[in-house]
Amino acid sequence: MNDTSWIVALGGGALLVLCVLQGMRIWREHAAISRGFTRTFGIIFVATLSVFLVSTEATAEELTAAFTILGTLAGYIAGAKPEGTTTTTTGSGASAETVVVE
């Protein structure tokens, strides 16, 4: 693993630790965990796993499969709509208009 990978891995690990500490603080105070915190934690976790995965001695095929799964998870986490949100699309093509109602 080169120097840049170590720096990125340490930074990702530090962010992950900070997220865990924040989650523990929220849990201890019996406060509600926000959807934004959950998404942030999930994205940081997936990104940290990706960095550590790159540093392994895996073949290109194994890395492709793993990154496909991690990318799918990240897309699901980042693209999840809050409950009660509806999206309406009218028209088609360039004249399409999308309205999001929360």
WOKA-V594699 format. One record per backbone hydrogen bond with DSSP energy under -0.5 kcal/mol. NH is the residue of the N-H (numbers start at 0). CO is the residue of the C=O. Records with the same first field share a line. If there is no record, write none. Layout:
# WOKA-V594699
NH->CO + CO
This chain:
# WOKA-V594699
5->1
6->2
7->3
8->4
9->5
10->6
11->7
12->8
13->9
14->10
15->11
16->12
17->13
18->14
19->15
20->16
21->17
22->18
23->19
24->20
25->21
26->22
27->23
28->24
29->26
30->25
33->31
37->33
38->34
39->35
40->36
41->37
42->38
43->39
44->40
45->41
46->42
47->43
48->44
49->45
50->46
51->47
52->48
53->49
54->50
55->52
62->58
63->59
64->60
65->61
66->62
67->63
68->64
69->65
70->66
71->67
72->68
73->69
74->70
75->71
76->72
77->73
78->74
79->75 + 76
84->81
85->100
87->98
89->96
94->91
95->92
96->89
98->87
100->85 + 98
